[in-house]
Amino acid sequence: QVQLVESGGGLVQAGGSLRLSCAASGRTISSYAMGWFRQAPGKEREFVATISWIGSITYYADSVKGRFTISRDTAKNTLYLQMNTLKPEDTAVYYCAGSRLPYSRSDSEYDYWGQGTQVTVSS
């Protein structure tokens, strides 16, 4: 069983930055695609960013392009999401997820999920 644990969430003012971390155990994160999703209360879970295990190809939702950066540290079995220029609409619970596929943008194709970490951006 793969376990994912997110950390780094918190309260930040608009325009500020946060870096989320996702520690993986059971398998190295290089074994599959990794992604970040988020869900605000009353809203559906939405895709944020992903990184493939082959070639570390990244893809971002339009809403975060130019502001967020996804990366991984294979040696530490850790996934990161650097979030800059945060906006109130970024407020959500952020989830780390892993896919058995080499690349995926769809939450239905992710098999492993963390418990989530709350990010709150005040205006």
C-alpha positions, -999 to 999 in steps of 0.1 A, spaced: 0 0 0 13 34 -10 8 61 16 9 98 9 11 125 35 7 162 27 21 191 47 29 228 43 -6 242 42 -17 271 62 -30 306 62 -15 332 39 -24 366 26 -32 372 -10 0 376 -30 20 354 -6 36 320 -11 34 285 3 52 253 -5 33 220 -1 51 188 4 39 152 -1 59 124 15 54 90 -1 60 56 15 56 21 2 68 31 -33 91 57 -46 73 86 -63 93 80 -94 74 48 -100 43 66 -112 29 99 -121 22 123 -93 -3 151 -91 -19 178 -70 -56 183 -68 -77 206 -47 -112 208 -34 -131 238 -19 -162 233 3 -192 227 -18 -171 223 -50 -159 193 -70 -123 183 -68 -102 199 -95 -69 192 -111 -40 215 -103 -8 200 -116 9 168 -125 44 155 -132 52 123 -152 75 96 -140 90 95 -175 109 127 -183 93 147 -155 69 163 -179 47 188 -161 12 201 -168 -8 228 -150 -44 239 -148 -49 272 -166 -59 288 -133 -24 282 -118 -1 285 -148 28 308 -141 21 308 -104 25 272 -92 54 248 -98 53 211 -93 85 191 -87 97 159 -72 127 148 -52 131 111 -59 158 106 -33 135 119 -6 104 103 -21 87 137 -19 65 157 -42 63 195 -39 40 222 -50 54 257 -49 26 282 -49 33 318 -55 11 349 -59 -17 331 -41 -52 343 -46 -83 339 -24 -97 315 -50 -68 292 -43 -83 284 -10 -90 247 -8 -79 214 7 -50 203 -14 -45 166 -21 -14 148 -33 -21 118 -55 -3 90 -73 -12 72 -105 -1 38 -118 0 55 -152 31 73 -164 11 105 -170 -24 115 -161 -45 147 -156 -76 129 -146 -85 122 -109 -102 90 -120 -68 76 -130 -51 83 -97 -51 54 -73 -34 68 -42 -44 98 -22 -32 117 8 -54 131 35 -51 166 23 -37 199 37 -57 231 41 -46 262 22 -64 294 31 -57 326 13 -71 358 28 -79 389 7 
